[in-house]
Amino acid sequence: MPDLGTISWFFFGYSGRVGRQSYALGGLLLYMARLYPVYRMIMAPDEATQTFWSGIFLVVICATLVAHIALSAKRLHDMGRSGWFAVFFIIGDILMFLFLCIPPGTPGPNRYGSQTDSPR
C-alpha cells in the first residue's frame, strides 16, 4: 500500500516520471472524481442540493485540473520532453490525455529521472 507521500507526489508533484499505465489509471480516477458531482447534480431532488453540488463540482474541477497537469508533466518527462507542454492540457483536456496514453516512454534513465513511476 503506497504511503501518503507517494500518493501526493503522484497526483500533485511535478518532478519525476510516470509510465503509460500509471498515467492512464490515475487519469481515469481523476475523470471519475469529476463526474461524481455531476451525477449528484443531475440526481438532486431540489435546487438547494443542486446548488450545493455545483459548488463541490467547482472545487473538484480545480483540484483535478491541477492533478492532471502534474500527471501530464511527469508523463512528458517519461517521454524525454519538457513538462511545460502540460499546460496544453487546459486547452485540449481529453485529447491531451489520450495522446499521452499512446506513446511509450524513453527506456532507461533520462534527464528527468532514473526510472519510471518514481520521483526524481
All heavy atoms as an XYZ file, in Angstrom:
946
protein
N       0.847     -1.179      0.000
C       0.000      0.000      0.000
C       0.888      1.236      0.000
O       1.747      1.379      0.867
C      -0.889     -0.065      1.250
C      -1.874      1.026      1.328
S      -3.223      0.633      0.221
C      -4.295      1.953      0.536
N       0.719      2.129     -0.974
C       1.545      3.340     -1.015
C       1.227      4.270      0.152
O       0.101      4.335      0.629
C       1.188      3.986     -2.348
C       0.025      3.268     -2.881
C      -0.202      2.036     -2.075
N       2.248      4.980      0.581
C       2.035      5.927      1.670
C       1.495      7.252      1.132
O       1.409      7.467     -0.071
C       3.317      6.132      2.475
C       4.442      6.720      1.646
O       4.316      6.766      0.403
O       5.443      7.144      2.237
N       1.134      8.142      2.047
C       0.526      9.417      1.673
C       1.475     10.285      0.853
O       1.051     10.998     -0.058
C       0.063     10.162      2.928
C      -0.772     11.406      2.712
C      -2.031     11.085      1.915
C      -1.137     12.034      4.036
N       2.777     10.215      1.140
C       3.762     10.987      0.380
C       3.827     10.561     -1.080
O       3.941     11.390     -1.983
N       3.750      9.262     -1.318
C       3.776      8.750     -2.687
C       2.520      9.152     -3.444
O       2.588      9.537     -4.610
C       3.904      7.211     -2.674
O       5.058      6.846     -1.924
C       4.021      6.662     -4.085
N       1.384      9.094     -2.777
C       0.123      9.474     -3.428
C       0.114     10.967     -3.740
O      -0.286     11.374     -4.836
C      -1.080      9.076     -2.550
C      -1.179      7.558     -2.485
C      -2.373      9.664     -3.090
C      -2.177      7.034     -1.490
N       0.574     11.786     -2.805
C       0.603     13.230     -3.075
C       1.606     13.561     -4.168
O       1.362     14.450     -4.987
C       0.888     14.015     -1.797
O       2.178     13.736     -1.321
N       2.747     12.848     -4.225
C       3.690     13.065     -5.332
C       3.034     12.682     -6.655
O       3.144     13.403     -7.644
C       4.969     12.239     -5.152
C       5.753     12.178     -6.422
C       6.584     13.135     -6.919
C       5.729     11.131     -7.403
N       7.080     12.745     -8.142
C       6.569     11.520     -8.455
C       5.076      9.902     -7.478
C       6.786     10.720     -9.577
C       5.293      9.117     -8.595
C       6.135      9.529     -9.622
N       2.337     11.541     -6.674
C       1.746     11.049     -7.918
C       0.743     12.042     -8.493
O       0.739     12.309     -9.690
C       1.067      9.698     -7.676
C       0.506      9.074     -8.915
C       1.342      8.519     -9.868
C      -0.856      9.047     -9.143
C       0.828      7.944    -11.022
C      -1.377      8.483    -10.287
C      -0.527      7.928    -11.230
N      -0.106     12.608     -7.654
C      -1.141     13.496     -8.158
C      -0.762     14.973     -8.176
O      -1.332     15.735     -8.957
C      -2.435     13.320     -7.368
C      -3.152     12.041     -7.691
C      -3.210     11.022     -6.757
C      -3.739     11.847     -8.925
C      -3.862      9.834     -7.054
C      -4.385     10.665     -9.235
C      -4.443      9.654     -8.291
N       0.187     15.400     -7.343
C       0.466     16.833     -7.260
C       1.934     17.203     -7.414
O       2.263     18.385     -7.423
C      -0.089     17.401     -5.942
C      -1.574     17.269     -5.834
C      -2.149     16.325     -5.012
C      -2.404     18.078     -6.597
C      -3.522     16.183     -4.928
C      -3.778     17.951     -6.531
C      -4.339     17.002     -5.688
N       2.823     16.241     -7.556
C       4.238     16.542     -7.752
C       4.548     16.773     -9.225
O       3.903     16.210    -10.108
N       5.546     17.594     -9.472
C       5.902     17.909    -10.860
C       7.253     17.338    -11.270
O       7.695     17.550    -12.390
C       5.902     19.431    -11.076
C       4.508     20.008    -11.115
C       3.886     20.453     -9.968
C       3.806     20.071    -12.308
C       2.605     20.962    -10.000
C       2.522     20.580    -12.358
C       1.930     21.026    -11.199
O       0.659     21.520    -11.236
N       7.932     16.626    -10.391
C       9.229     16.056    -10.740
C       9.091     14.546    -10.894
O       8.180     13.933    -10.358
C      10.257     16.378     -9.652
O       9.899     15.716     -8.453
N       9.987     13.967    -11.626
C       9.979     12.529    -11.821
C       9.279     12.114    -13.106
O       9.011     12.932    -13.985
N       9.000     10.819    -13.186
C       8.429     10.233    -14.396
C       7.258      9.326    -14.036
O       7.235      8.724    -12.986
C       9.495      9.395    -15.099
C      10.689     10.175    -15.532
C      11.854      9.289    -15.942
N      11.483      8.372    -17.019
C      12.328      7.482    -17.520
N      13.555      7.392    -17.066
N      11.940      6.676    -18.482
N       6.300      9.227    -14.968
C       5.150      8.335    -14.812
C       4.956      7.594    -16.125
O       4.941      8.202    -17.194
C       3.865      9.122    -14.444
C       2.644      8.247    -14.520
C       3.986      9.720    -13.061
N       4.808      6.276    -16.050
C       4.603      5.449    -17.234
C       3.179      5.531    -17.763
O       2.285      6.112    -17.147
N       2.971      4.886    -18.917
C       1.661      4.927    -19.584
C       0.538      4.349    -18.736
O      -0.527      4.938    -18.610
C       1.707      4.152    -20.901
C       2.376      4.856    -22.009
C       2.212      4.111    -23.290
N       3.010      2.888    -23.276
C       3.184      2.098    -24.314
N       2.603      2.390    -25.444
N       3.925      1.038    -24.243
N       0.765      3.180    -18.170
C      -0.295      2.517    -17.415
C      -0.672      3.318    -16.167
O      -1.857      3.522    -15.893
C       0.144      1.116    -17.021
C      -0.928      0.333    -16.311
C      -0.475     -1.078    -15.966
O       0.706     -1.399    -16.033
N      -1.415     -1.916    -15.604
N       0.310      3.784    -15.433
C       0.022      4.582    -14.235
C      -0.682      5.875    -14.595
O      -1.605      6.309    -13.908
C       1.318      4.895    -13.491
O       1.958      3.712    -13.102
N      -0.237      6.497    -15.689
C      -0.851      7.744    -16.137
C      -2.314      7.511    -16.518
O      -3.194      8.275    -16.127
C      -0.079      8.309    -17.331
C      -0.701      9.539    -17.926
C      -0.595     10.768    -17.294
C      -1.402      9.481    -19.123
C      -1.167     11.908    -17.827
C      -1.978     10.609    -19.676
C      -1.854     11.826    -19.021
O      -2.426     12.949    -19.557
N      -2.580      6.449    -17.270
C      -3.950      6.169    -17.713
C      -4.864      5.870    -16.525
O      -5.982      6.399    -16.442
C      -3.955      5.004    -18.699
N      -4.407      5.053    -15.592
C      -5.246      4.713    -14.444
C      -5.465      5.915    -13.528
O      -6.579      6.143    -13.043
C      -4.620      3.553    -13.670
C      -4.624      2.203    -14.395
C      -3.858      1.164    -13.588
C      -6.035      1.749    -14.656
N      -4.425      6.690    -13.292
C      -4.573      7.897    -12.478
C      -5.494      8.910    -13.132
O      -6.328      9.534    -12.476
N      -5.357      9.070    -14.449
C      -6.219      9.995    -15.182
C      -7.673      9.568    -15.157
O      -8.576     10.396    -14.984
N      -7.925      8.261    -15.309
C      -9.304      7.769    -15.249
C      -9.909      7.996    -13.865
O     -11.086      8.347    -13.752
C      -9.355      6.285    -15.618
C      -9.123      5.977    -17.088
C      -9.078      4.469    -17.309
C     -10.181      6.611    -17.955
N      -9.110      7.819    -12.828
C      -9.596      8.096    -11.474
C      -9.976      9.569    -11.320
O     -11.014      9.897    -10.733
C      -8.539      7.710    -10.446
C      -8.914      7.965     -8.987
C     -10.070      7.071     -8.566
C      -7.706      7.756     -8.099
N      -9.170     10.454    -11.880
C      -9.471     11.890    -11.805
C     -10.733     12.238    -12.605
O     -11.537     13.074    -12.175
C      -8.278     12.707    -12.288
C      -7.056     12.658    -11.377
C      -5.872     13.351    -12.035
C      -7.355     13.273    -10.032
N     -10.919     11.617    -13.762
C     -12.145     11.862    -14.530
C     -13.371     11.351    -13.780
O     -14.426     11.983    -13.804
C     -12.070     11.217    -15.916
C     -11.250     12.014    -16.896
C     -10.139     11.461    -17.513
C     -11.577     13.326    -17.202
C      -9.381     12.193    -18.405
C     -10.825     14.066    -18.090
C      -9.729     13.492    -18.683
O      -8.978     14.228    -19.567
N     -13.242     10.231    -13.083
C     -14.371      9.723    -12.293
C     -14.682     10.674    -11.148
O     -15.859     10.884    -10.817
C     -14.059      8.322    -11.775
C     -13.817      7.347    -12.870
S     -14.829      5.911    -13.019
C     -15.508      5.558    -11.514
N     -13.641     11.249    -10.542
C     -13.860     12.226     -9.468
C     -14.588     13.455    -10.007
O     -15.399     14.064     -9.306
C     -12.526     12.627     -8.840
N     -14.311     13.830    -11.244
C     -15.016     14.963    -11.863
C     -16.484     14.643    -12.120
O     -17.346     15.502    -12.021
C     -14.388     15.320    -13.207
C     -13.130     16.080    -13.136
C     -12.743     16.476    -14.542
N     -11.377     16.917    -14.605
C     -10.818     17.379    -15.707
N     -11.519     17.452    -16.822
N      -9.569     17.764    -15.703
N     -16.765     13.411    -12.493
C     -18.128     13.046    -12.879
C     -19.065     12.833    -11.692
O     -20.287     12.992    -11.833
C     -18.106     11.789    -13.746
C     -17.564     11.982    -15.148
C     -17.516     10.658    -15.877
C     -18.415     12.983    -15.915
N     -18.547     12.484    -10.535
C     -19.419     12.209     -9.395
C     -20.274     13.419     -9.005
O     -21.494     13.266     -8.843
C     -18.618     11.687     -8.206
C     -19.500     11.337     -7.049
C     -20.318     10.213     -7.104
C     -19.549     12.139     -5.920
C     -21.161      9.898     -6.050
C     -20.395     11.827     -4.857
C     -21.187     10.706     -4.933
O     -22.028     10.398     -3.893
N     -19.700     14.623     -8.848
C     -20.573     15.767     -8.534
C     -21.597     16.060     -9.624
O     -22.711     16.505     -9.338
C     -19.609     16.943     -8.354
C     -18.291     16.338     -8.102
C     -18.294     15.018     -8.791
N     -21.237     15.796    -10.881
C     -22.194     15.995    -11.974
C     -23.373     15.030    -11.803
O     -24.541     15.416    -11.940
C     -21.511     15.800    -13.345
C     -22.527     15.828    -14.471
C     -20.433     16.841    -13.552
N     -23.053     13.793    -11.493
C     -24.111     12.803    -11.235
C     -25.011     13.258    -10.093
O     -26.237     13.173    -10.183
C     -23.469     11.447    -10.915
C     -24.398     10.469    -10.269
C     -25.384      9.821    -11.009
C     -24.308     10.183     -8.911
C     -26.253      8.928    -10.417
C     -25.166      9.291     -8.302
C     -26.132      8.667     -9.061
O     -26.990      7.788     -8.466
N     -24.396     13.749     -9.014
C     -25.179     14.202     -7.871
C     -26.040     15.422     -8.214
O     -27.146     15.564     -7.700
C     -24.277     14.509     -6.679
C     -23.518     13.320     -6.129
C     -24.447     12.279     -5.598
N     -25.253     12.843     -4.535
C     -25.677     12.205     -3.475
N     -25.385     10.941     -3.328
N     -26.396     12.804     -2.554
N     -25.549     16.307     -9.077
C     -26.347     17.466     -9.515
C     -27.564     17.005    -10.306
O     -28.661     17.526    -10.140
C     -25.507     18.420    -10.363
C     -24.604     19.315     -9.584
S     -23.811     20.577    -10.595
C     -22.686     19.620    -11.583
N     -27.358     16.028    -11.184
C     -28.461     15.525    -12.005
C     -29.515     14.842    -11.139
O     -30.719     15.003    -11.366
C     -27.927     14.564    -13.088
C     -27.089     15.340    -14.095
C     -29.059     13.819    -13.777
C     -26.309     14.473    -15.054
N     -29.080     14.110    -10.128
C     -29.994     13.353     -9.275
C     -30.522     14.164     -8.093
O     -31.286     13.632     -7.289
C     -29.297     12.087     -8.753
C     -28.819     11.163     -9.854
S     -30.111     10.658    -11.001
C     -31.047      9.568     -9.991
N     -30.158     15.439     -7.984
C     -30.582     16.261     -6.845
C     -32.100     16.437     -6.840
O     -32.700     16.750     -7.870
C     -29.906     17.622     -6.898
N     -32.724     16.258     -5.663
C     -34.183     16.380     -5.586
C     -34.684     17.823     -5.583
O     -35.829     18.075     -5.942
C     -34.528     15.689     -4.267
C     -33.292     15.835     -3.441
C     -32.144     15.819     -4.410
N     -33.824     18.764     -5.198
C     -34.261     20.156     -5.165
C     -33.126     21.078     -5.595
O     -31.994     20.657     -5.782
C     -34.782     20.543     -3.778
C     -33.755     20.320     -2.675
O     -32.589     20.073     -2.989
O     -34.135     20.390     -1.496
N     -33.467     22.347     -5.751
C     -32.498     23.323     -6.264
C     -31.372     23.617     -5.270
O     -30.237     23.847     -5.673
C     -33.221     24.618     -6.630
C     -32.354     25.562     -7.427
C     -33.127     26.759     -7.939
O     -34.323     26.611     -8.247
O     -32.517     27.832     -8.019
N     -31.663     23.584     -3.985
C     -30.629     23.847     -2.972
C     -29.548     22.761     -3.010
O     -28.348     23.061     -2.935
C     -31.250     23.925     -1.586
N     -29.961     21.519     -3.147
C     -28.997     20.415     -3.234
C     -28.198     20.513     -4.522
O     -26.988     20.273     -4.537
C     -29.738     19.061     -3.167
O     -30.566     19.045     -2.015
C     -28.761     17.909     -3.112
N     -28.853     20.894     -5.584
C     -28.170     21.057     -6.865
C     -27.132     22.177     -6.779
O     -26.034     22.045     -7.293
C     -29.183     21.344     -7.957
C     -28.601     21.270     -9.338
C     -29.685     21.407    -10.400
O     -30.753     21.952    -10.151
N     -29.385     20.924    -11.589
N     -27.458     23.262     -6.123
C     -26.516     24.366     -5.937
C     -25.329     23.926     -5.089
O     -24.182     24.282     -5.383
C     -27.225     25.564     -5.277
O     -28.338     25.937     -6.086
C     -26.288     26.743     -5.119
N     -25.587     23.145     -4.042
C     -24.507     22.630     -3.203
C     -23.531     21.801     -4.030
O     -22.322     21.990     -3.954
C     -25.088     21.790     -2.055
C     -24.044     21.045     -1.284
C     -23.254     21.703     -0.358
C     -23.843     19.689     -1.502
C     -22.286     21.012      0.354
C     -22.874     18.999     -0.799
C     -22.087     19.660      0.134
N     -24.059     20.872     -4.830
C     -23.191     20.010     -5.636
C     -22.507     20.781     -6.760
O     -21.428     20.395     -7.216
C     -23.960     18.802     -6.162
C     -24.114     17.783     -5.082
C     -25.237     17.505     -4.363
C     -23.088     16.950     -4.552
N     -24.975     16.550     -3.420
C     -23.662     16.177     -3.522
C     -21.748     16.766     -4.847
C     -22.937     15.247     -2.787
C     -21.019     15.840     -4.120
C     -21.607     15.096     -3.105
N     -23.087     21.871     -7.193
C     -22.421     22.728     -8.179
C     -21.163     23.353     -7.574
O     -20.125     23.454     -8.231
C     -23.355     23.831     -8.657
O     -24.471     23.297     -9.291
N     -21.248     23.780     -6.330
C     -20.077     24.317     -5.642
C     -19.003     23.261     -5.436
O     -17.810     23.526     -5.625
N     -19.436     22.061     -5.065
C     -18.485     20.953     -4.910
C     -17.815     20.660     -6.250
O     -16.607     20.414     -6.321
C     -19.199     19.686     -4.380
C     -19.775     19.927     -3.000
C     -18.280     18.482     -4.392
C     -18.755     20.161     -1.911
N     -18.586     20.709     -7.338
C     -18.032     20.465     -8.662
C     -16.926     21.468     -8.999
O     -15.897     21.093     -9.551
C     -19.138     20.520     -9.721
C     -18.635     20.380    -11.121
C     -18.165     19.162    -11.589
C     -18.605     21.472    -11.986
C     -17.686     19.027    -12.876
C     -18.133     21.348    -13.269
C     -17.670     20.117    -13.724
N     -17.125     22.731     -8.673
C     -16.099     23.741     -8.955
C     -14.799     23.451     -8.208
O     -13.708     23.578     -8.761
C     -16.611     25.132     -8.612
C     -17.682     25.686     -9.539
C     -18.192     27.025     -9.011
C     -17.141     25.834    -10.946
N     -14.918     23.039     -6.962
C     -13.732     22.695     -6.170
C     -13.038     21.470     -6.769
O     -11.812     21.444     -6.937
C     -14.109     22.449     -4.696
C     -12.939     21.890     -3.908
C     -14.626     23.727     -4.061
N     -13.820     20.459     -7.103
C     -13.267     19.216     -7.652
C     -12.608     19.472     -9.008
O     -11.530     18.953     -9.296
C     -14.358     18.127     -7.760
C     -13.887     16.940     -8.569
C     -14.783     17.682     -6.372
N     -13.224     20.283     -9.863
C     -12.666     20.540    -11.189
C     -11.325     21.260    -11.070
O     -10.382     20.961    -11.804
C     -13.659     21.282    -12.109
C     -13.285     21.103    -13.587
C     -13.716     22.751    -11.844
C     -13.705     19.840    -14.164
N     -11.215     22.187    -10.128
C      -9.932     22.892     -9.934
C      -8.851     21.938     -9.444
O      -7.726     21.943     -9.952
C     -10.106     24.051     -8.961
S     -11.071     25.405     -9.623
N      -9.184     21.106     -8.459
C      -8.202     20.164     -7.909
C      -7.778     19.127     -8.944
O      -6.584     18.812     -9.074
C      -8.772     19.480     -6.676
N      -8.741     18.600     -9.708
C      -8.389     17.577    -10.691
C      -7.636     18.173    -11.877
O      -6.810     17.485    -12.473
C      -9.627     16.806    -11.187
O     -10.569     17.710    -11.744
C     -10.250     16.004    -10.064
N      -7.891     19.409    -12.206
C      -7.143     20.052    -13.288
C      -5.670     20.203    -12.899
O      -4.778     19.901    -13.701
C      -7.749     21.396    -13.649
C      -7.155     22.092    -14.865
C      -7.348     21.237    -16.114
C      -7.783     23.452    -15.062
N      -5.420     20.631    -11.662
C      -4.037     20.735    -11.181
C      -3.378     19.359    -11.176
O      -2.231     19.199    -11.601
C      -4.006     21.376     -9.776
C      -2.633     21.258     -9.144
C      -4.436     22.830     -9.845
N      -4.108     18.343    -10.720
C      -3.566     16.989    -10.684
C      -3.297     16.453    -12.089
O      -2.288     15.793    -12.331
C      -4.515     16.065     -9.925
N      -4.196     16.733    -13.033
C      -3.988     16.289    -14.420
C      -2.754     16.956    -15.026
O      -1.998     16.318    -15.761
C      -5.210     16.608    -15.282
C      -6.165     15.466    -15.423
N      -5.840     14.290    -16.042
C      -7.439     15.324    -15.017
C      -6.873     13.481    -16.030
N      -7.866     14.092    -15.394
N      -2.548     18.223    -14.742
C      -1.375     18.919    -15.269
C      -0.103     18.320    -14.677
O       0.881     18.100    -15.386
C      -1.478     20.433    -15.023
C      -2.585     21.020    -15.905
C      -0.160     21.135    -15.301
C      -2.928     22.458    -15.607
N      -0.112     18.018    -13.378
C       1.055     17.400    -12.745
C       1.325     16.012    -13.322
O       2.473     15.670    -13.629
C       0.846     17.317    -11.237
N       0.281     15.214    -13.504
C       0.455     13.897    -14.114
C       0.979     14.008    -15.538
O       1.845     13.241    -15.954
C      -0.877     13.146    -14.128
C      -1.205     12.274    -12.934
C      -2.617     11.722    -13.051
C      -0.223     11.157    -12.788
N       0.445     14.951    -16.297
C       0.874     15.136    -17.681
C       2.335     15.579    -17.750
O       3.078     15.146    -18.635
C      -0.010     16.150    -18.393
O      -1.326     15.678    -18.485
N       2.751     16.433    -16.825
C       4.148     16.872    -16.803
C       5.067     15.685    -16.555
O       6.100     15.522    -17.237
C       4.350     17.942    -15.740
N       4.702     14.823    -15.624
C       5.531     13.639    -15.352
C       5.502     12.655    -16.519
O       6.493     11.999    -16.809
C       5.079     12.977    -14.057
C       5.418     13.804    -12.831
C       5.129     13.074    -11.553
C       3.677     12.813    -11.333
N       2.962     13.766    -10.522
N       4.366     12.553    -17.185
C       4.280     11.674    -18.369
C       5.164     12.210    -19.490
O       5.848     11.464    -20.177
C       2.826     11.567    -18.830
C       2.626     10.692    -20.016
C       2.871      9.225    -19.687
N       2.906      8.474    -20.924
C       3.951      7.773    -21.341
N       5.026      7.686    -20.607
N       3.911      7.152    -22.486
N       5.150     13.526    -19.678
C       6.026     14.136    -20.682
C       7.492     13.933    -20.299
O       8.332     13.697    -21.171
C       5.700     15.619    -20.835
C       4.399     15.918    -21.578
C       3.943     17.344    -21.312
C       4.574     15.682    -23.069
N       7.809     14.008    -19.010
C       9.175     13.736    -18.563
C       9.584     12.314    -18.927
O      10.726     12.071    -19.304
C       9.295     13.913    -17.053
C       9.256     15.332    -16.606
N       9.103     15.664    -15.287
C       9.336     16.501    -17.277
C       9.109     16.976    -15.164
N       9.233     17.516    -16.372
N       8.654     11.373    -18.798
C       8.953      9.982    -19.134
C       9.273      9.827    -20.619
O      10.042      8.955    -20.999
C       7.790      9.078    -18.751
C       8.142      7.608    -18.862
O       9.222      7.222    -18.358
O       7.349      6.846    -19.433
N       8.699     10.687    -21.439
C       8.960     10.640    -22.878
C      10.170     11.497    -23.260
O      10.478     11.645    -24.428
C       7.722     11.093    -23.658
C       6.539     10.179    -23.431
S       5.031     10.520    -24.375
C       4.904     12.252    -24.439
N      10.824     12.122    -22.252
C      12.013     12.928    -22.513
C      11.708     14.346    -22.952
O      12.568     15.020    -23.514
N      10.514     14.816    -22.695
C      10.113     16.164    -23.102
C       9.895     17.047    -21.878
O       9.705     16.565    -20.771
C       8.841     16.105    -23.931
C       9.046     15.342    -25.234
C       7.981     15.598    -26.215
N       8.204     15.135    -27.552
C       8.600     13.961    -27.960
N       8.919     13.040    -27.096
N       8.704     13.658    -29.238
N       9.888     18.336    -22.104
C       9.690     19.295    -21.024
C       8.267     19.216    -20.479
O       7.302     19.063    -21.237
C       9.957     20.713    -21.527
O       9.610     21.660    -20.552
N       8.139     19.348    -19.177
C       6.830     19.313    -18.541
C       5.983     20.542    -18.810
O       4.789     20.547    -18.545
N       6.607     21.595    -19.339
C       5.842     22.817    -19.632
C       4.772     22.591    -20.693
O       3.787     23.317    -20.755
C       6.782     23.949    -20.065
C       7.488     24.542    -18.893
C       8.776     24.318    -18.506
C       6.934     25.436    -17.926
N       9.067     25.010    -17.372
C       7.945     25.723    -16.990
C       5.694     26.024    -17.754
C       7.751     26.558    -15.911
C       5.494     26.860    -16.676
C       6.517     27.122    -15.766
N       4.936     21.575    -21.517
C       3.917     21.271    -22.526
C       2.612     20.792    -21.880
O       1.573     20.747    -22.530
C       4.414     20.225    -23.519
C       5.485     20.743    -24.440
C       6.772     20.236    -24.380
C       5.205     21.737    -25.359
C       7.761     20.712    -25.219
C       6.178     22.219    -26.209
C       7.466     21.702    -26.133
N       2.651     20.456    -20.597
C       1.448     20.011    -19.895
C       0.424     21.133    -19.768
O      -0.751     20.875    -19.517
C       1.803     19.478    -18.516
N       0.839     22.366    -19.966
C      -0.094     23.499    -19.917
C      -1.156     23.354    -21.006
O      -2.289     23.803    -20.845
C       0.680     24.832    -20.058
C      -0.260     26.005    -20.137
C       1.633     24.994    -18.891
N      -0.817     22.675    -22.098
C      -1.792     22.458    -23.164
C      -2.952     21.582    -22.705
O      -3.973     21.486    -23.384
C      -1.133     21.846    -24.398
C      -0.206     22.796    -25.098
C       1.138     22.482    -25.245
C      -0.657     24.010    -25.579
C       1.997     23.364    -25.877
C       0.193     24.890    -26.209
C       1.528     24.561    -26.360
N      -2.799     20.939    -21.547
C      -3.889     20.128    -21.013
C      -5.116     20.983    -20.721
O      -6.248     20.515    -20.818
C      -3.433     19.417    -19.734
C      -4.325     18.287    -19.347
C      -4.091     17.022    -19.843
C      -5.412     18.484    -18.523
C      -4.917     15.978    -19.510
C      -6.254     17.445    -18.189
C      -5.999     16.182    -18.684
N      -4.906     22.248    -20.398
C      -6.022     23.155    -20.121
C      -6.878     23.337    -21.372
O      -8.097     23.412    -21.296
C      -5.496     24.516    -19.610
C      -4.775     24.317    -18.279
C      -6.622     25.528    -19.467
C      -4.009     25.521    -17.815
N      -6.248     23.372    -22.537
C      -6.964     23.607    -23.794
C      -7.613     22.329    -24.310
O      -8.792     22.314    -24.643
C      -6.000     24.184    -24.857
C      -5.432     25.511    -24.383
C      -6.696     24.326    -26.197
C      -4.264     25.997    -25.206
N      -6.842     21.273    -24.403
C      -7.342     20.039    -25.011
C      -7.409     18.904    -24.022
O      -6.736     17.888    -24.192
N      -8.200     19.036    -23.000
C      -8.277     18.114    -21.861
C      -8.253     16.643    -22.276
O      -7.246     15.959    -22.091
C      -9.538     18.454    -21.074
C      -9.689     17.685    -19.790
O      -8.785     16.932    -19.426
O     -10.729     17.853    -19.133
N      -9.307     16.133    -22.813
C      -9.397     14.697    -23.112
C      -8.476     14.291    -24.257
O      -7.915     13.197    -24.254
C     -10.859     14.268    -23.372
C     -11.017     12.753    -23.402
C     -11.383     14.850    -24.663
C     -10.944     12.118    -22.052
N      -8.285     15.170    -25.243
C      -7.392     14.843    -26.356
C      -5.942     14.724    -25.891
O      -5.217     13.816    -26.309
C      -7.513     15.882    -27.470
C      -8.855     15.906    -28.186
C      -8.909     17.064    -29.169
C      -9.112     14.596    -28.888
N      -5.528     15.628    -25.019
C      -4.171     15.567    -24.472
C      -4.002     14.297    -23.639
O      -2.977     13.627    -23.719
C      -3.900     16.816    -23.628
C      -2.554     16.865    -23.005
S      -1.336     17.437    -24.176
C       0.010     17.793    -23.066
N      -5.024     13.949    -22.863
C      -4.968     12.734    -22.058
C      -4.782     11.509    -22.958
O      -3.910     10.670    -22.709
C      -6.233     12.595    -21.213
C      -6.318     11.293    -20.466
C      -5.516     11.064    -19.364
C      -7.194     10.307    -20.862
C      -5.581      9.860    -18.675
C      -7.274      9.109    -20.185
C      -6.474      8.881    -19.091
N      -5.596     11.393    -23.985
C      -5.495     10.250    -24.893
C      -4.156     10.223    -25.624
O      -3.558      9.165    -25.801
C      -6.654     10.268    -25.888
C      -8.036     10.017    -25.284
C      -9.109     10.218    -26.345
C      -8.117      8.644    -24.667
N      -3.683     11.393    -26.048
C      -2.399     11.471    -26.736
C      -1.267     10.974    -25.843
O      -0.372     10.258    -26.306
C      -2.122     12.904    -27.195
C      -0.732     13.083    -27.729
C      -0.379     12.587    -28.974
C       0.233     13.738    -26.977
C       0.916     12.741    -29.459
C       1.519     13.891    -27.442
C       1.865     13.399    -28.698
N      -1.280     11.330    -24.579
C      -0.197     10.939    -23.680
C      -0.289      9.481    -23.239
O       0.682      8.939    -22.718
C      -0.159     11.860    -22.459
C       0.299     13.282    -22.749
C       0.213     14.141    -21.495
C       1.712     13.307    -23.295
N      -1.424      8.838    -23.454
C      -1.556      7.418    -23.124
C      -0.934      6.515    -24.187
O      -0.641      5.356    -23.912
C      -3.033      7.046    -22.975
S      -3.774      7.626    -21.448
N      -0.704      7.019    -25.385
C      -0.294      6.175    -26.503
C       1.220      5.957    -26.616
O       1.665      4.821    -26.627
C      -0.876      6.726    -27.826
C      -2.399      6.639    -27.764
C      -0.323      5.984    -29.028
C      -3.105      7.344    -28.882
N       2.061      7.004    -26.716
C       3.480      6.744    -26.988
C       4.216      6.189    -25.767
O       3.904      6.545    -24.631
C       4.032      8.114    -27.370
C       3.115      9.095    -26.769
C       1.776      8.429    -26.687
N       5.171      5.300    -26.012
C       5.955      4.767    -24.898
C       6.952      5.804    -24.385
O       7.295      6.756    -25.078
C       6.692      3.578    -25.525
C       6.799      3.924    -26.962
C       5.561      4.729    -27.288
N       7.387      5.594    -23.168
C       8.403      6.466    -22.594
C       9.786      6.065    -23.067
O       9.963      5.047    -23.745
N      10.784      6.857    -22.699
C      12.160      6.506    -23.055
C      12.627      5.376    -22.151
O      12.433      5.421    -20.933
C      13.102      7.716    -22.905
O      12.996      8.211    -21.571
C      12.766      8.808    -23.878
N      13.237      4.338    -22.727
C      13.728      3.243    -21.882
C      14.959      3.687    -21.105
O      15.787      4.446    -21.597
C      14.068      2.141    -22.895
C      14.271      2.841    -24.189
C      13.446      4.099    -24.139
N      15.059      3.218    -19.879
C      16.202      3.559    -19.049
C      16.122      4.970    -18.512
O      15.121      5.665    -18.659
N      17.197      5.410    -17.882
C      17.193      6.752    -17.294
C      17.217      7.856    -18.354
O      17.721      7.664    -19.452
C      18.463      6.789    -16.450
C      19.255      5.607    -16.818
C      18.407      4.673    -17.599
N      16.629      8.990    -18.007
C      16.751     10.185    -18.825
C      17.000     11.362    -17.888
O      17.165     11.170    -16.684
C      15.537     10.390    -19.750
C      14.253     10.714    -19.024
O      14.245     11.026    -17.842
N      13.134     10.627    -19.733
N      17.025     12.563    -18.396
C      17.391     13.703    -17.561
C      16.339     14.056    -16.511
O      16.577     14.871    -15.633
C      17.699     14.920    -18.428
C      16.505     15.482    -19.137
C      16.897     16.638    -20.010
N      15.718     17.212    -20.621
C      15.673     18.383    -21.173
N      16.754     19.120    -21.209
N      14.574     18.819    -21.709
N      15.167     13.427    -16.569
C      14.094     13.714    -15.624
C      13.971     12.671    -14.514
O      13.190     12.839    -13.599
C      12.759     13.851    -16.345
C      12.753     14.992    -17.317
C      12.842     14.778    -18.679
C      12.680     16.301    -16.866
C      12.841     15.835    -19.575
C      12.681     17.366    -17.747
C      12.768     17.122    -19.106
O      12.769     18.171    -19.976
N      14.724     11.601    -14.599
C      14.696     10.583    -13.550
C      15.342      9.296    -13.997
O      15.512      9.039    -15.184
N      15.690      8.489    -13.021
C      16.388      7.247    -13.336
C      15.442      6.120    -13.717
O      15.817      5.220    -14.452
C      17.239      6.816    -12.132
O      16.420      6.634    -11.001
N      14.200      6.161    -13.212
C      13.241      5.125    -13.565
C      11.831      5.687    -13.617
O      11.550      6.735    -13.061
C      13.311      3.968    -12.556
C      12.936      4.367    -11.151
C      13.091      3.212    -10.192
O      13.530      2.133    -10.596
N      12.728      3.395     -8.952
N      10.951      4.936    -14.271
C       9.559      5.346    -14.409
C       8.824      5.126    -13.090
O       9.175      4.263    -12.316
C       8.900      4.516    -15.530
O       9.624      4.728    -16.725
C       7.478      4.931    -15.769
N       7.791      5.918    -12.872
C       6.917      5.835    -11.699
C       7.654      6.075    -10.383
O       7.421      5.404     -9.383
C       6.185      4.477    -11.639
C       5.239      4.293    -12.802
O       4.716      5.316    -13.303
O       5.027      3.161    -13.220
N       8.554      7.032    -10.414
C       9.247      7.406     -9.180
C       9.645      8.877     -9.251
O       9.875      9.407    -10.335
C      10.487      6.553     -8.981
O      11.460      6.832     -9.956
N       9.725      9.528     -8.072
C      10.199     10.915     -8.088
C      11.650     10.965     -8.524
O      12.353      9.963     -8.497
C      10.045     11.373     -6.639
C       9.445     10.250     -5.895
C       9.382      9.067     -6.772
N      12.079     12.096     -8.882
C      13.449     12.247     -9.361
C      14.403     11.889     -8.325
O      14.995     11.432     -7.689
C      13.671     13.700     -9.772
C      14.986     13.868    -10.431
C      15.074     15.195    -11.072
N      16.140     15.071    -12.045
C      16.550     16.006    -12.800
N      15.963     17.156    -12.744
N      17.512     15.823    -13.643
